[in-house]
Amino acid sequence: MAAICHSPWMLVEAGAAKGCTITSWPSLKTDIQNAGGTWVDKEVVVSNGVVTSRNPDDIPAVFNREMFELFSEGANASGKTDRQAA
């Protein structure tokens, strides 16, 4: 899955934020933390098979690359360690 900007709220609502490291628009920080996730201010984060990014400005940096890499890994992606872009 890939989520950018405010869409990580869907992870919170679905109960999928718990145990994940997530980046998003800054206003989601408290909701992500309250849902059991770890919020970070990074361009892109890959955690538990989910790619997240802060805003559309981050798309050219690495969001697309990480999203395509994750999707191409398929079922093996969920077993990978978390990674974050600078």
BAMILO-651060 format. One line per 3 residues: number of its first residue (from 0); their letters; for each residue x, y, z of N, C-alpha, C. Coordinates in pm, 1 decimal, padded with zeros to 6 digits. Each point is the difference from the previous one (the first is absolute). Layout:
BEGIN
NUM) a) X/Y/Z/X/Y/Z/X/Y/Z  ...
# end
This chain:
BEGIN
0) maa) 00083.2/-00115.7/00000.0/-00083.2/00115.7/00000.0/00088.6/00123.2/00000.0  -00050.7/00107.1/-00056.2/00071.0/00127.1/-00001.2/-00096.7/00109.3/00044.1  00046.5/00089.3/00086.9/-00084.3/00107.3/00050.7/00083.2/00127.6/00009.9
3) ich) -00058.4/00110.5/-00043.3/00072.1/00126.6/00000.4/-00088.8/00111.3/00055.1  00062.5/00096.4/00064.0/-00065.7/00120.0/00050.1/-00096.3/-00034.5/00114.0  -00130.5/00012.3/-00020.9/-00098.9/-00029.1/00103.8/-00052.8/-00142.8/-00006.5
6) spw) 00034.1/-00073.6/-00103.0/-00055.8/-00135.2/-00013.8/00044.7/-00098.9/00107.7  00110.0/00022.1/00073.0/00027.8/-00091.4/00111.2/-00110.2/-00002.4/00106.6  -00092.3/00096.8/-00003.4/-00115.4/-00007.1/00089.4/-00078.8/-00127.8/-00024.8
9) mlv) 00001.5/-00048.4/-00122.4/-00069.3/-00125.4/-00030.6/00064.4/-00116.0/00075.3  00132.3/00003.5/00016.8/00068.7/-00102.4/00078.3/-00046.0/00006.2/00145.9  -00014.8/00121.5/00051.4/-00047.9/00018.6/00136.8/-00141.4/-00055.4/00013.4
12) eag) -00088.2/00038.9/-00090.9/-00139.8/-00042.3/00005.6/-00015.9/-00151.2/-00014.9  00088.2/-00061.2/-00078.6/-00007.6/-00144.7/-00023.9/00069.7/-00080.7/00108.9  00064.1/00067.6/00094.8/00072.5/-00070.2/00105.0/00132.9/-00055.5/-00047.1
15) aak) 00049.3/00050.3/-00112.0/00123.8/-00052.3/-00059.4/00123.6/00082.1/00035.0  -00014.9/00105.4/00078.7/00114.3/00084.0/00035.5/00082.4/-00058.9/00114.2  -00062.3/-00083.3/00081.3/00068.3/-00055.3/00117.6/00124.8/-00077.2/-00041.2
18) gct) 00112.8/00038.2/00060.3/00125.4/-00067.6/-00026.7/00072.0/00047.6/-00125.0  -00058.9/00092.4/-00073.7/00063.2/00051.4/-00122.4/00070.2/00132.2/00027.6  00104.5/00024.7/-00075.8/00061.8/00131.6/-00003.8/-00058.2/00068.8/-00122.4
21) its) -00053.2/00120.2/00019.5/-00076.2/00067.9/-00103.9/00042.5/00145.5/-00008.0  00004.6/00052.4/-00121.2/00013.0/00143.9/-00019.9/-00125.6/00047.4/-00070.5  -00030.0/00128.4/00014.3/-00123.6/00055.0/-00054.6/00006.4/00151.5/00008.8
24) wps) -00112.4/00063.4/-00034.2/-00014.1/00141.5/00028.3/00011.0/00015.5/00151.7  00071.5/00100.1/00049.6/00027.3/00010.6/00144.0/-00122.7/-00002.7/00090.3  -00114.3/00045.9/-00046.8/-00118.1/00005.8/00086.7/-00052.1/-00138.9/00038.6
27) lkt) 00047.7/-00105.4/-00063.9/-00043.2/-00135.7/00032.8/00083.8/-00064.6/00110.2  00107.6/00064.9/00039.7/00095.0/-00057.6/00095.2/-00068.1/-00057.0/00124.4  -00081.7/00078.4/00066.6/-00062.8/-00043.7/00124.3/-00093.3/-00117.5/-00022.9
30) diq) -00078.5/00004.1/-00108.1/-00091.9/-00110.6/-00028.2/00075.5/-00129.6/-00026.5  00109.6/00008.7/-00073.4/00081.2/-00118.7/-00028.5/00058.7/-00055.3/00129.6  00053.1/00087.1/00083.3/00056.2/-00044.1/00127.5/-00107.5/-00059.7/00090.6
33) nag) -00117.1/00061.2/00005.3/-00109.1/-00052.9/00081.8/-00049.4/-00134.6/-00050.5  00020.7/-00026.7/-00128.7/-00041.0/-00128.2/-00058.4/00108.7/-00106.6/00013.9  00110.7/00034.7/00066.1/00106.0/-00098.2/00023.4/00110.6/00000.1/-00102.0
36) gtw) -00000.8/00098.7/-00088.3/00107.0/00011.2/-00099.3/00108.4/00095.1/00047.4  00109.5/-00000.7/-00070.6/00109.4/00093.1/00025.6/00003.7/00097.5/-00115.7  -00012.4/00128.9/00028.5/00001.1/00102.0/-00104.7/00139.5/00058.9/-00011.1
39) vdk) 00048.8/00015.9/-00123.9/00129.2/00063.0/-00025.3/-00015.8/00102.5/-00112.0  00086.9/00099.3/-00000.2/00000.0/00103.6/-00103.6/00110.2/-00032.3/-00100.8  -00030.7/-00088.5/-00093.3/00092.7/-00043.1/-00104.7/-00071.2/00007.0/-00134.2
42) evv) 00076.2/00008.3/-00108.0/-00061.5/00003.7/-00133.5/-00082.3/-00125.1/-00027.1  00057.0/-00115.0/00030.7/-00066.3/-00126.7/-00027.4/00036.5/-00100.6/00108.6  -00097.7/-00079.7/00040.3/00022.9/-00107.8/00095.4/-00064.9/-00126.2/-00054.8
45) vsn) 00071.8/-00111.7/00009.8/-00055.7/-00130.6/-00034.4/-00002.8/-00081.0/00128.9  -00119.7/-00045.2/00039.4/-00014.8/-00072.7/00125.0/-00115.9/-00097.9/-00011.8  00026.4/-00125.3/00032.1/-00104.0/-00103.0/00000.2/-00079.3/-00005.1/-00130.4
48) gvv) 00069.3/00012.6/-00111.5/-00065.4/-00010.4/-00129.6/-00077.4/00123.0/-00042.6  00026.9/00113.7/00064.6/-00068.6/00124.7/-00034.0/00104.1/00108.0/-00026.1  -00015.7/00072.1/-00111.2/00084.1/00115.7/-00032.0/-00080.7/00124.2/00034.2
51) tsr) 00058.0/00089.2/00080.4/-00067.6/00125.5/00031.0/00091.3/00117.7/-00031.8  -00062.6/00113.8/-00028.2/00073.7/00121.0/-00031.7/-00076.4/00120.7/00052.0  00069.8/00112.1/00019.0/-00058.9/00117.5/00064.3/-00096.2/00078.4/-00088.3
54) npd) 00039.5/00023.9/-00124.7/-00079.8/00085.7/-00087.1/00043.5/-00018.7/-00145.1  -00075.1/00055.2/-00094.7/00034.2/-00019.2/-00141.0/00139.7/00047.3/-00039.3  00057.3/00093.6/00073.3/00136.8/00044.1/-00031.1/00101.3/-00112.6/00014.8
57) dip) -00032.8/-00102.4/00079.3/00090.8/-00112.8/00021.9/-00007.6/-00105.8/-00110.4  -00099.0/00009.4/-00086.8/-00016.8/-00102.9/-00102.7/00123.7/-00014.6/-00088.1  00053.8/00108.0/-00055.4/00118.2/-00018.6/-00086.9/00123.3/-00049.4/00075.2
60) avf) 00010.4/00030.4/00127.7/00120.2/-00035.9/00075.3/00019.4/-00150.4/00004.4  -00089.6/-00069.5/00064.9/00017.1/-00144.5/00011.4/-00130.5/-00076.5/00016.7  -00111.4/00068.8/00014.6/-00126.4/-00069.1/00024.0/-00030.8/-00100.1/-00111.2
63) nre) 00007.2/00045.7/-00125.0/-00030.8/-00090.6/-00111.2/00095.4/-00118.7/-00003.9  00127.8/00024.9/00018.7/00098.2/-00109.2/-00002.9/-00030.1/-00103.8/00107.3  -00023.7/00045.8/00122.2/-00028.0/-00092.3/00110.0/-00132.4/-00073.4/-00020.6
66) mfe) -00099.4/00069.5/-00053.3/-00129.1/-00062.8/-00025.6/00014.1/-00110.0/-00105.0  00068.8/00030.5/-00110.2/00018.0/-00100.7/-00104.5/00082.1/-00117.8/00050.3  00103.5/00027.7/00080.1/00081.6/-00108.5/00055.4/-00084.4/-00089.7/00090.6
69) lfs) -00079.3/00061.9/00086.1/-00084.5/-00077.4/00091.0/-00100.7/-00083.6/-00077.6  -00066.1/00059.5/-00098.0/-00100.8/-00072.6/-00077.0/00063.3/-00113.0/-00080.4  00120.5/00019.3/-00049.3/00065.0/-00105.4/-00077.6/00044.9/-00115.7/00088.9
72) ega) 00019.5/00026.4/00130.2/00038.6/-00105.8/00093.1/-00118.6/-00088.4/00036.9  -00120.0/00051.0/-00015.2/-00120.4/-00077.4/00027.7/-00007.1/-00048.5/00143.0  -00032.4/-00124.8/00017.2/-00021.7/-00058.7/00131.8/00124.5/00003.4/00087.2
75) nas) 00117.4/00004.7/-00059.6/00123.6/00002.6/00078.5/00022.3/00133.6/00069.5  -00071.0/00104.1/-00041.9/00023.1/00133.5/00053.7/-00028.2/00009.6/00148.7  -00099.3/-00070.7/00049.1/-00036.2/00015.8/00140.3/00108.5/-00052.2/00094.2
78) gkt) 00088.4/-00082.0/-00048.8/00107.0/-00052.7/00083.4/00124.5/00085.2/00000.5  00003.7/00107.2/-00080.4/00118.5/00084.1/-00006.1/00005.8/00093.8/00120.4  00119.3/00041.6/00030.8/00016.0/00095.2/00108.4/-00046.6/00137.0/-00045.5
81) drq) -00032.6/00083.8/00096.5/-00042.2/00135.9/-00029.3/00116.6/00075.3/-00062.1  -00033.7/00095.8/-00086.3/00102.4/00086.8/-00057.1/-00057.2/00138.9/-00015.7  00087.3/00100.0/00011.9/-00041.8/00138.5/-00007.5/00094.2/00077.2/-00088.9
84) aa) -00055.8/00091.8/-00076.1/00081.3/00089.9/-00080.8/00037.2/00119.6/00083.6  00111.0/00061.5/-00032.9/00044.7/00118.6/00075.4/-00086.9/00118.5/-00029.4
# end
